[in-house]
Amino acid sequence: MQRTAGTFIAVLLVAGCGGGGRGGTGGASGAGGAAGTTGTGGSVGTAGTIGTGGTSGAAGSVVTGGTSGAAGSGGSGAGGSGGICQTARIQYEPKISTAYLVVDRSTSMFHCLTTSAAVCPDKADTSWSTLKNAVEAVVTQLDSQVRFGFTTIYGTNPAGGGMCPIMNGTLTDDVAPALNNAAAIKAKYDGLAWPSETDVSTTGNKWESPAMYAIRAAANALKADGSPGDKQMVFITDGQEDYCDDSIEICASDSTVGAIQDAFAANVRTLVVGLQTAQFNLPTGTLNAFANAGAGEPTVASLTSGLDTTAIFDLCTGIVPWRADLTASGHPTTRGPTATVGTYSATAGPTKPFQPNAGDQNMLATQLSSALTPVKSCTFDLSNINGKAITVDTTKLNQAHVRIEGVEIPLSATNGWNVDAAAPTQMVLSGTACTTWREPASMRIDLEFPCATNMFNGGAKATTPMRHHQGRD
């Protein structure tokens, strides 16, 4: 799962190539001049002027029989090509990202981890306490780097006399995102009440898991947040979702997938943390579906072997909240494989959920920190720099140069930089090159390509935010 807390600024410097380094009168007649050696009849131009009328700008190309001007490089005869005449710089400018922690507060979070007690007398022996301690530690650690918000997945069944305001979009136990928010989140988190035995066993009192409502409300808050930087939710759950009731889990999970996909379409990513306990594990397929949806990837429905997504319609068509979600999704509302709230594919994307052991606070903290620490992307989309496209000839990559903070990076598909022929507008850093780029001190990448390798379509100089991948490498 790629988290990019920054903007890449590309400074595009296109040097005048004088028609690809054309030789002027006399310059073309020189024979055998070696890259800067004046041949017979060749004359040295001023600042890149080659022979009479053969003009190149700064970083101009050398023609046979003439010498180059400033920063010139080897070329060929009349109309010659080659040499470095176009460069680009990618500058990383860190941005503060915003992360809403969306934490399950259903009664299952308060069961004992080591015994069967429904409301554990030993608070330390619960998912709730180990998670709370881990979250508070990580938020404190990243307090100055991430604008954290906090809300819970919580409500009781209105059909049994309970209250579930999150169904109407009201965030529960909410702490709005802000920088240096650790103290406010800790105060809210520490002050939340525990359930009683009655809260566990009585309809209308039992604390439910209306995850899709919490995700929609948090996504709406993030969409309305005008701060710069990436927006994401961290969805933390230990059990099955519902609609603030005890309806069929597959229906609520379908609604949750749809809510996560809608959030991604609005540029809000979702990181998924599935707490592993002996009592209330979510099926791995369900967590995978949430994680893929949160990354904007193809998503496979979590179904029993042999069933297709038509089974979701068959099981859920009588569930009123699911029918409402289906209608709102714009998908078909009559029986069929696409009559689902979420959008599904035959194959899944690569993103996986974090699945720490709920009883292991160190594991929880490590995985949460990994999920939330800002990470630079190692994949760069070169298709639009201030409206100008870069087309790379992948047969001539060995003539190009890529430098991170002035240090040359080798051309390599596994341990350097590369542009794949199947995706010629994307440059990818891999292996140690990606590791080097992600170091805090690495802020600049310089690109140099031969004149004939790139086509910068017009323009002499531009500075603009560069689009870059949002997927995890």
Kinemage of the C-alpha trace (Angstrom):
@kinemage 1
@onewidth
@group {chain A} dominant
@subgroup {mainchain}
@vectorlist {calphas} color= white
{ca met a 1} P 0.000 0.000 0.000
{ca gln a 2} L 1.713 3.090 -1.159
{ca arg a 3} L 1.419 6.208 0.947
{ca thr a 4} L 2.933 9.302 -0.585
{ca ala a 5} L 2.981 12.257 1.780
{ca gly a 6} L 4.451 14.745 -0.640
{ca thr a 7} L 4.388 16.338 -4.043
{ca phe a 8} L 6.832 15.804 -6.848
{ca ile a 9} L 7.742 19.042 -8.608
{ca ala a 10} L 9.236 18.477 -12.034
{ca val a 11} L 11.453 21.178 -13.454
{ca leu a 12} L 11.669 20.604 -17.176
{ca leu a 13} L 14.670 22.168 -18.895
{ca val a 14} L 14.603 21.767 -22.680
{ca ala a 15} L 17.748 23.028 -24.348
{ca gly a 16} L 17.633 24.314 -27.903
{ca cys a 17} L 19.056 21.597 -30.103
{ca gly a 18} L 19.447 23.709 -33.252
{ca gly a 19} L 17.468 21.232 -35.317
{ca gly a 20} L 19.145 18.279 -33.670
{ca gly a 21} L 22.677 19.720 -33.959
{ca arg a 22} L 22.677 20.589 -37.657
{ca gly a 23} L 26.056 21.685 -39.031
{ca gly a 24} L 26.293 25.029 -40.819
{ca thr a 25} L 28.136 25.670 -44.011
{ca gly a 26} L 31.576 24.190 -43.711
{ca gly a 27} L 30.771 22.340 -40.512
{ca ala a 28} L 29.247 19.479 -42.467
{ca ser a 29} L 32.369 18.993 -44.573
{ca gly a 30} L 34.679 18.103 -41.714
{ca ala a 31} L 35.653 14.442 -41.848
{ca gly a 32} L 36.405 12.358 -38.814
{ca gly a 33} L 36.413 15.130 -36.192
{ca ala a 34} L 36.169 13.356 -32.846
{ca ala a 35} L 33.399 14.777 -30.649
{ca gly a 36} L 34.694 18.240 -30.207
{ca thr a 37} L 37.743 18.172 -32.540
{ca thr a 38} L 37.510 20.603 -35.421
{ca gly a 39} L 37.794 18.760 -38.730
{ca thr a 40} L 38.891 20.159 -42.040
{ca gly a 41} L 36.734 23.093 -42.850
{ca gly a 42} L 35.036 23.103 -39.462
{ca ser a 43} L 34.885 26.227 -37.365
{ca val a 44} L 34.101 26.767 -33.720
{ca gly a 45} L 30.903 28.672 -33.055
{ca thr a 46} L 30.278 30.837 -30.076
{ca ala a 47} L 28.321 29.191 -27.221
{ca gly a 48} L 27.322 26.279 -29.334
{ca thr a 49} L 27.269 27.856 -32.822
{ca ile a 50} L 28.683 25.315 -35.265
{ca gly a 51} L 29.863 26.695 -38.568
{ca thr a 52} L 27.978 29.359 -40.384
{ca gly a 53} L 24.324 29.216 -39.433
{ca gly a 54} L 24.551 25.946 -37.490
{ca thr a 55} L 23.263 27.118 -34.114
{ca ser a 56} L 22.619 25.151 -30.952
{ca gly a 57} L 21.502 26.493 -27.589
{ca ala a 58} L 22.987 25.683 -24.237
{ca ala a 59} L 23.760 21.970 -24.061
{ca gly a 60} L 23.889 21.894 -27.874
{ca ser a 61} L 25.024 18.828 -29.825
{ca val a 62} L 28.375 18.408 -31.573
{ca val a 63} L 28.392 17.680 -35.291
{ca thr a 64} L 31.173 15.902 -37.125
{ca gly a 65} L 33.781 18.412 -38.074
{ca gly a 66} L 32.889 21.041 -35.449
{ca thr a 67} L 33.233 21.526 -31.718
{ca ser a 68} L 30.388 22.007 -29.343
{ca gly a 69} L 29.435 25.071 -27.383
{ca ala a 70} L 28.845 25.014 -23.655
{ca ala a 71} L 27.896 21.585 -22.352
{ca gly a 72} L 27.842 20.141 -25.891
{ca ser a 73} L 28.002 16.408 -26.472
{ca gly a 74} L 28.787 14.135 -29.377
{ca gly a 75} L 26.528 14.051 -32.396
{ca ser a 76} L 26.606 13.153 -36.058
{ca gly a 77} L 26.840 15.018 -39.355
{ca ala a 78} L 24.285 17.220 -41.002
{ca gly a 79} L 20.995 16.800 -39.226
{ca gly a 80} L 22.806 14.721 -36.586
{ca ser a 81} L 21.042 13.390 -33.483
{ca gly a 82} L 22.155 12.066 -30.119
{ca gly a 83} L 23.722 13.832 -27.160
{ca ile a 84} L 22.016 15.104 -24.036
{ca cys a 85} L 19.809 18.020 -24.979
{ca gln a 86} L 16.770 17.534 -22.722
{ca thr a 87} L 16.742 17.174 -18.950
{ca ala a 88} L 14.168 17.028 -16.172
{ca arg a 89} L 14.398 17.328 -12.407
{ca ile a 90} L 11.962 15.708 -9.986
{ca gln a 91} L 11.898 17.572 -6.678
{ca tyr a 92} L 10.180 16.050 -3.666
{ca glu a 93} L 8.359 18.460 -1.388
{ca pro a 94} L 6.994 16.789 1.776
{ca lys a 95} L 3.335 17.345 2.555
{ca ile a 96} L 1.483 16.628 5.773
{ca ser a 97} L -0.993 13.785 5.210
{ca thr a 98} L -4.298 13.364 7.050
{ca ala a 99} L -5.359 10.023 8.526
{ca tyr a 100} L -8.690 9.240 10.182
{ca leu a 101} L -8.439 6.294 12.582
{ca val a 102} L -11.758 4.405 12.273
{ca val a 103} L -11.711 1.997 15.235
{ca asp a 104} L -14.119 -0.849 15.967
{ca arg a 105} L -15.886 -0.307 19.317
{ca ser a 106} L -18.251 -3.270 19.172
{ca thr a 107} L -18.622 -5.534 22.205
{ca ser a 108} L -16.330 -8.161 20.667
{ca met a 109} L -13.405 -5.792 21.274
{ca phe a 110} L -13.957 -6.205 25.032
{ca his a 111} L -13.966 -10.024 25.177
{ca cys a 112} L -11.064 -11.675 26.962
{ca leu a 113} L -8.312 -12.747 24.588
{ca thr a 114} L -7.320 -15.749 26.730
{ca thr a 115} L -10.662 -16.883 28.182
{ca ser a 116} L -14.308 -16.991 27.069
{ca ala a 117} L -15.500 -14.075 29.224
{ca ala a 118} L -17.743 -11.794 27.149
{ca val a 119} L -16.774 -8.670 29.117
{ca cys a 120} L -13.286 -9.246 30.400
{ca pro a 121} L -12.578 -8.388 34.048
{ca asp a 122} L -8.914 -7.976 33.102
{ca lys a 123} L -8.947 -4.961 30.820
{ca ala a 124} L -5.402 -5.616 29.684
{ca asp a 125} L -6.538 -8.979 28.248
{ca thr a 126} L -8.684 -7.406 25.506
{ca ser a 127} L -8.286 -6.316 21.911
{ca trp a 128} L -9.546 -2.898 22.972
{ca ser a 129} L -6.728 -2.242 25.445
{ca thr a 130} L -3.838 -3.626 23.403
{ca leu a 131} L -5.027 -1.723 20.348
{ca lys a 132} L -5.553 1.491 22.323
{ca asn a 133} L -2.048 1.372 23.743
{ca ala a 134} L -0.557 0.678 20.313
{ca val a 135} L -2.564 3.426 18.602
{ca glu a 136} L -1.673 6.007 21.229
{ca ala a 137} L 2.031 5.129 20.956
{ca val a 138} L 2.042 5.419 17.165
{ca val a 139} L 0.026 8.654 17.130
{ca thr a 140} L 2.493 10.169 19.619
{ca gln a 141} L 5.413 9.003 17.475
{ca leu a 142} L 4.003 10.527 14.263
{ca asp a 143} L 2.219 13.481 15.883
{ca ser a 144} L 4.183 16.115 13.966
{ca gln a 145} L 4.122 14.245 10.633
{ca val a 146} L 0.461 13.237 10.219
{ca arg a 147} L -2.796 15.087 10.889
{ca phe a 148} L -4.592 12.396 12.884
{ca gly a 149} L -8.329 12.188 13.451
{ca phe a 150} L -10.161 9.580 15.499
{ca thr a 151} L -13.643 8.064 15.384
{ca thr a 152} L -15.244 4.757 16.356
{ca ile a 153} L -17.472 2.162 14.726
{ca tyr a 154} L -20.235 2.121 17.290
{ca gly a 155} L -23.995 2.070 17.767
{ca thr a 156} L -26.863 0.042 19.210
{ca asn a 157} L -29.834 -1.482 17.423
{ca pro a 158} L -32.674 1.073 16.994
{ca ala a 159} L -35.117 -1.808 16.480
{ca gly a 160} L -34.471 -2.816 20.093
{ca gly a 161} L -34.644 0.692 21.507
{ca gly a 162} L -30.998 1.531 20.870
{ca met a 163} L -29.406 4.504 19.139
{ca cys a 164} L -27.154 4.524 16.082
{ca pro a 165} L -26.571 8.149 15.041
{ca ile a 166} L -23.766 7.147 12.691
{ca met a 167} L -26.482 5.785 10.375
{ca asn a 168} L -27.327 9.454 9.718
{ca gly a 169} L -23.704 10.419 9.105
{ca thr a 170} L -22.824 11.586 12.622
{ca leu a 171} L -19.305 10.494 13.566
{ca thr a 172} L -19.162 8.812 16.981
{ca asp a 173} L -16.523 9.617 19.619
{ca asp a 174} L -15.045 12.004 17.091
{ca val a 175} L -11.782 13.922 17.280
{ca ala a 176} L -11.380 16.007 14.124
{ca pro a 177} L -8.028 15.711 12.295
{ca ala a 178} L -5.268 18.078 13.341
{ca leu a 179} L -1.521 18.165 13.647
{ca asn a 180} L -0.118 17.433 17.124
{ca asn a 181} L -3.415 15.772 18.039
{ca ala a 182} L -2.037 12.950 20.199
{ca ala a 183} L -3.131 14.420 23.534
{ca ala a 184} L -6.698 15.058 22.347
{ca ile a 185} L -7.003 11.562 20.872
{ca lys a 186} L -5.605 9.971 24.036
{ca ala a 187} L -8.059 11.905 26.216
{ca lys a 188} L -11.004 10.782 24.085
{ca tyr a 189} L -9.788 7.179 23.755
{ca asp a 190} L -8.994 6.763 27.456
{ca gly a 191} L -12.335 8.244 28.491
{ca leu a 192} L -14.575 5.899 26.519
{ca ala a 193} L -16.776 3.643 28.656
{ca trp a 194} L -16.688 -0.141 28.755
{ca pro a 195} L -19.749 -2.306 28.088
{ca ser a 196} L -21.605 -4.135 30.840
{ca glu a 197} L -22.866 -7.720 30.790
{ca thr a 198} L -26.287 -6.340 29.815
{ca asp a 199} L -24.717 -4.465 26.907
{ca val a 200} L -23.380 -7.736 25.549
{ca ser a 201} L -26.551 -9.830 25.781
{ca thr a 202} L -29.523 -7.507 25.252
{ca thr a 203} L -30.854 -6.378 21.869
{ca gly a 204} L -30.806 -2.609 21.758
{ca asn a 205} L -27.911 -2.519 24.243
{ca lys a 206} L -25.335 -4.650 22.435
{ca trp a 207} L -22.632 -2.561 20.793
{ca glu a 208} L -22.749 -3.190 17.036
{ca ser a 209} L -20.322 -2.832 14.083
{ca pro a 210} L -21.865 -0.432 11.525
{ca ala a 211} L -18.584 -0.151 9.613
{ca met a 212} L -19.939 1.113 6.280
{ca tyr a 213} L -21.669 4.042 8.002
{ca ala a 214} L -18.484 4.993 9.869
{ca ile a 215} L -16.420 4.764 6.681
{ca arg a 216} L -18.856 6.940 4.744
{ca ala a 217} L -18.953 9.549 7.505
{ca ala a 218} L -15.164 9.661 7.869
{ca ala a 219} L -14.711 9.821 4.076
{ca asn a 220} L -17.149 12.724 3.865
{ca ala a 221} L -15.214 14.552 6.589
{ca leu a 222} L -11.950 13.992 4.724
{ca lys a 223} L -13.442 15.138 1.418
{ca ala a 224} L -14.513 18.369 3.118
{ca asp a 225} L -11.058 18.830 4.676
{ca gly a 226} L -9.257 21.505 2.657
{ca ser a 227} L -5.749 20.825 3.990
{ca pro a 228} L -3.061 19.811 1.463
{ca gly a 229} L -1.604 16.301 1.382
{ca asp a 230} L -2.993 12.798 1.053
{ca lys a 231} L -6.214 11.763 2.783
{ca gln a 232} L -6.681 8.265 4.141
{ca met a 233} L -8.642 6.189 6.619
{ca val a 234} L -7.222 3.431 8.791
{ca phe a 235} L -10.059 0.922 9.190
{ca ile a 236} L -9.396 -1.268 12.263
{ca thr a 237} L -11.757 -4.157 13.004
{ca asp a 238} L -11.756 -7.510 14.792
{ca gly a 239} L -15.056 -8.982 13.683
{ca gln a 240} L -17.977 -9.004 11.317
{ca glu a 241} L -19.753 -5.901 10.087
{ca asp a 242} L -23.477 -5.167 10.378
{ca tyr a 243} L -25.998 -2.356 9.911
{ca cys a 244} L -26.243 -1.585 13.648
{ca asp a 245} L -28.100 -4.891 13.955
{ca asp a 246} L -27.276 -8.574 13.613
{ca ser a 247} L -28.146 -9.036 9.947
{ca ile a 248} L -26.262 -11.327 7.553
{ca glu a 249} L -22.588 -10.402 7.529
{ca ile a 250} L -22.093 -10.909 3.776
{ca cys a 251} L -24.567 -8.098 3.075
{ca ala a 252} L -22.879 -5.612 5.402
{ca ser a 253} L -19.457 -6.562 4.009
{ca asp a 254} L -20.706 -5.893 0.470
{ca ser a 255} L -21.903 -2.465 1.616
{ca thr a 256} L -18.530 -1.866 3.278
{ca val a 257} L -16.671 -2.702 0.062
{ca gly a 258} L -18.914 -0.249 -1.793
{ca ala a 259} L -18.279 2.482 0.791
{ca ile a 260} L -14.504 1.961 0.598
{ca gln a 261} L -14.568 2.039 -3.221
{ca asp a 262} L -16.630 5.244 -3.184
{ca ala a 263} L -14.081 6.795 -0.824
{ca phe a 264} L -11.203 5.847 -3.136
{ca ala a 265} L -13.034 7.399 -6.089
{ca ala a 266} L -13.029 10.632 -4.049
{ca asn a 267} L -9.231 10.344 -3.480
{ca val a 268} L -9.548 8.946 0.035
{ca arg a 269} L -7.585 5.711 0.491
{ca thr a 270} L -8.353 3.105 3.133
{ca leu a 271} L -5.736 1.051 4.959
{ca val a 272} L -7.173 -2.099 6.508
{ca val a 273} L -6.061 -3.585 9.829
{ca gly a 274} L -7.784 -6.869 10.703
{ca leu a 275} L -7.120 -7.807 14.327
{ca gln a 276} L -6.643 -11.539 14.737
{ca thr a 277} L -8.341 -13.129 17.764
{ca ala a 278} L -9.479 -16.656 18.569
{ca gln a 279} L -13.114 -15.565 18.947
{ca phe a 280} L -13.909 -13.128 16.147
{ca asn a 281} L -11.637 -13.436 13.136
{ca leu a 282} L -12.938 -12.019 9.897
{ca pro a 283} L -12.450 -14.348 6.915
{ca thr a 284} L -9.191 -13.543 5.115
{ca gly a 285} L -11.100 -13.098 1.854
{ca thr a 286} L -13.229 -10.361 3.403
{ca leu a 287} L -10.202 -8.466 4.705
{ca asn a 288} L -8.485 -8.844 1.323
{ca ala a 289} L -11.551 -7.402 -0.396
{ca phe a 290} L -11.505 -4.403 1.942
{ca ala a 291} L -7.768 -3.868 1.362
{ca asn a 292} L -8.050 -4.098 -2.443
{ca ala a 293} L -11.023 -1.737 -2.468
{ca gly a 294} L -9.113 0.715 -0.276
{ca ala a 295} L -6.225 0.799 -2.755
{ca gly a 296} L -8.475 1.165 -5.807
{ca glu a 297} L -7.556 -2.297 -7.054
{ca pro a 298} L -9.616 -5.122 -8.592
{ca thr a 299} L -11.583 -6.713 -5.773
{ca val a 300} L -12.777 -10.292 -5.423
{ca ala a 301} L -15.957 -10.918 -3.437
{ca ser a 302} L -15.526 -13.097 -0.351
{ca leu a 303} L -17.801 -16.043 -1.128
{ca thr a 304} L -18.045 -19.730 -0.374
{ca ser a 305} L -16.346 -21.837 -3.032
{ca gly a 306} L -18.612 -22.552 -5.988
{ca leu a 307} L -20.759 -19.417 -5.604
{ca asp a 308} L -20.667 -16.265 -7.691
{ca thr a 309} L -21.770 -12.763 -6.734
{ca thr a 310} L -25.396 -13.584 -7.573
{ca ala a 311} L -25.402 -15.262 -4.157
{ca ile a 312} L -25.029 -11.814 -2.552
{ca phe a 313} L -28.259 -10.690 -4.172
{ca asp a 314} L -30.040 -13.909 -3.205
{ca leu a 315} L -29.017 -13.592 0.456
{ca cys a 316} L -29.371 -9.828 0.833
{ca thr a 317} L -32.336 -8.758 -1.274
{ca gly a 318} L -34.589 -8.823 1.792
{ca ile a 319} L -32.204 -6.712 3.930
{ca val a 320} L -33.546 -3.149 3.841
{ca pro a 321} L -30.220 -1.287 4.361
{ca trp a 322} L -28.522 -3.425 1.711
{ca arg a 323} L -31.309 -2.727 -0.793
{ca ala a 324} L -30.931 0.985 -0.114
{ca asp a 325} L -27.177 0.775 -0.684
{ca leu a 326} L -27.688 -1.225 -3.890
{ca thr a 327} L -30.104 1.375 -5.254
{ca ala a 328} L -27.724 4.205 -4.368
{ca ser a 329} L -24.799 2.409 -6.042
{ca gly a 330} L -26.348 2.711 -9.507
{ca his a 331} L -25.795 -0.996 -10.118
{ca pro a 332} L -28.551 -3.264 -11.464
{ca thr a 333} L -31.271 -3.916 -8.916
{ca thr a 334} L -32.548 -7.154 -10.442
{ca arg a 335} L -30.955 -10.530 -9.798
{ca gly a 336} L -27.601 -11.088 -11.458
{ca pro a 337} L -23.837 -11.141 -10.801
{ca thr a 338} L -23.507 -7.333 -10.969
{ca ala a 339} L -26.429 -6.620 -8.624
{ca thr a 340} L -24.069 -5.874 -5.728
{ca val a 341} L -23.150 -2.719 -3.822
{ca gly a 342} L -19.432 -3.280 -4.350
{ca thr a 343} L -17.781 -3.706 -7.750
{ca tyr a 344} L -16.032 -7.057 -8.140
{ca ser a 345} L -13.525 -8.704 -10.466
{ca ala a 346} L -12.395 -12.251 -11.192
{ca thr a 347} L -8.860 -11.565 -9.932
{ca ala a 348} L -7.652 -9.564 -6.946
{ca gly a 349} L -5.194 -6.716 -6.703
{ca pro a 350} L -1.856 -7.094 -4.860
{ca thr a 351} L -2.590 -5.071 -1.709
{ca lys a 352} L -3.021 -7.094 1.482
{ca pro a 353} L -4.479 -6.066 4.831
{ca phe a 354} L -2.375 -5.716 7.954
{ca gln a 355} L -3.272 -8.654 10.208
{ca pro a 356} L -1.564 -8.299 13.587
{ca asn a 357} L -2.319 -10.481 16.576
{ca ala a 358} L -4.704 -8.478 18.751
{ca gly a 359} L -2.889 -9.589 21.891
{ca asp a 360} L 0.569 -8.515 20.701
{ca gln a 361} L 0.928 -4.806 21.376
{ca asn a 362} L 4.395 -4.600 19.816
{ca met a 363} L 3.154 -6.218 16.602
{ca leu a 364} L 0.174 -3.877 16.564
{ca ala a 365} L 2.382 -0.814 17.008
{ca thr a 366} L 4.871 -1.981 14.374
{ca gln a 367} L 2.222 -2.634 11.737
{ca leu a 368} L 0.315 0.556 12.501
{ca ser a 369} L 3.515 2.558 12.268
{ca ser a 370} L 4.354 0.890 8.954
{ca ala a 371} L 0.886 1.658 7.633
{ca leu a 372} L 0.953 5.301 8.667
{ca thr a 373} L 4.549 6.432 8.164
{ca pro a 374} L 4.731 8.629 5.032
{ca val a 375} L 6.532 6.827 2.201
{ca lys a 376} L 7.731 8.255 -1.105
{ca ser a 377} L 6.519 6.540 -4.239
{ca cys a 378} L 9.153 4.843 -6.404
{ca thr a 379} L 6.971 4.934 -9.521
{ca phe a 380} L 6.733 8.156 -11.545
{ca asp a 381} L 4.215 9.037 -14.236
{ca leu a 382} L 6.034 11.088 -16.883
{ca ser a 383} L 3.037 11.528 -19.183
{ca asn a 384} L 2.239 15.078 -18.120
{ca ile a 385} L 4.666 17.782 -17.080
{ca asn a 386} L 2.869 21.106 -17.412
{ca gly a 387} L 0.817 19.595 -20.221
{ca lys a 388} L 3.868 18.341 -22.107
{ca ala a 389} L 4.222 14.624 -22.747
{ca ile a 390} L 7.478 12.706 -22.496
{ca thr a 391} L 7.776 9.757 -24.852
{ca val a 392} L 10.693 7.480 -24.076
{ca asp a 393} L 12.338 5.247 -26.662
{ca thr a 394} L 12.934 2.164 -24.511
{ca thr a 395} L 15.503 0.803 -26.998
{ca lys a 396} L 17.889 3.653 -26.091
{ca leu a 397} L 17.644 3.703 -22.303
{ca asn a 398} L 21.363 2.924 -21.986
{ca gln a 399} L 22.101 6.406 -23.336
{ca ala a 400} L 20.122 8.069 -20.532
{ca his a 401} L 21.168 9.006 -17.003
{ca val a 402} L 19.231 9.069 -13.728
{ca arg a 403} L 20.819 10.593 -10.626
{ca ile a 404} L 19.522 10.802 -7.050
{ca glu a 405} L 21.108 13.743 -5.254
{ca gly a 406} L 23.796 13.770 -7.955
{ca val a 407} L 24.690 10.077 -7.655
{ca glu a 408} L 24.246 7.989 -10.793
{ca ile a 409} L 21.661 5.190 -10.537
{ca pro a 410} L 22.189 2.130 -12.764
{ca leu a 411} L 19.721 1.068 -15.424
{ca ser a 412} L 18.143 -2.096 -14.003
{ca ala a 413} L 14.665 -3.585 -13.799
{ca thr a 414} L 15.391 -5.040 -10.354
{ca asn a 415} L 17.995 -2.828 -8.673
{ca gly a 416} L 18.040 0.587 -10.306
{ca trp a 417} L 15.805 2.622 -12.615
{ca asn a 418} L 13.873 1.388 -15.615
{ca val a 419} L 11.162 2.307 -18.098
{ca asp a 420} L 9.253 -0.776 -19.227
{ca ala a 421} L 8.353 -1.006 -22.912
{ca ala a 422} L 4.819 -1.944 -21.834
{ca ala a 423} L 4.500 1.329 -19.888
{ca pro a 424} L 6.854 3.814 -21.589
{ca thr a 425} L 5.597 6.828 -19.644
{ca gln a 426} L 6.424 5.339 -16.244
{ca met a 427} L 9.837 5.357 -14.641
{ca val a 428} L 10.279 2.884 -11.792
{ca leu a 429} L 12.977 2.783 -9.129
{ca ser a 430} L 13.574 -0.688 -7.688
{ca gly a 431} L 15.769 -2.364 -5.097
{ca thr a 432} L 18.488 -0.187 -3.586
{ca ala a 433} L 17.510 2.708 -5.865
{ca cys a 434} L 14.044 2.822 -4.304
{ca thr a 435} L 15.579 2.492 -0.834
{ca thr a 436} L 17.949 5.379 -1.550
{ca trp a 437} L 15.122 7.572 -2.816
{ca arg a 438} L 13.060 6.918 0.300
{ca glu a 439} L 15.837 8.123 2.600
{ca pro a 440} L 14.858 11.459 4.230
{ca ala a 441} L 17.854 13.262 2.692
{ca ser a 442} L 16.924 12.273 -0.872
{ca met a 443} L 14.838 15.084 -2.326
{ca arg a 444} L 15.957 15.389 -5.975
{ca ile a 445} L 16.110 13.133 -9.018
{ca asp a 446} L 17.785 14.409 -12.220
{ca leu a 447} L 16.956 12.826 -15.567
{ca glu a 448} L 18.997 13.141 -18.769
{ca phe a 449} L 18.028 11.571 -22.086
{ca pro a 450} L 19.489 11.776 -25.605
{ca cys a 451} L 17.674 14.088 -28.010
{ca ala a 452} L 16.318 11.230 -30.063
{ca thr a 453} L 15.171 9.236 -27.044
{ca asn a 454} L 12.705 11.727 -25.577
{ca met a 455} L 10.140 13.961 -27.150
{ca phe a 456} L 9.316 16.919 -24.917
{ca asn a 457} L 6.544 18.393 -26.982
{ca gly a 458} L 7.411 22.060 -27.000
{ca gly a 459} L 8.233 24.573 -24.306
{ca ala a 460} L 11.546 25.809 -22.989
{ca lys a 461} L 11.064 25.721 -19.251
{ca ala a 462} L 8.227 24.669 -16.994
{ca thr a 463} L 7.665 24.043 -13.324
{ca thr a 464} L 4.601 22.077 -12.306
{ca pro a 465} L 3.494 19.338 -9.906
{ca met a 466} L 4.260 15.949 -11.432
{ca arg a 467} L 1.586 13.295 -11.250
{ca his a 468} L 2.750 10.127 -9.569
{ca his a 469} L 1.412 6.653 -8.722
{ca gln a 470} L -0.637 6.113 -5.607
{ca gly a 471} L -0.215 2.341 -5.454
{ca arg a 472} L 2.166 0.569 -3.123
{ca asp a 473} L 5.322 -0.784 -4.742
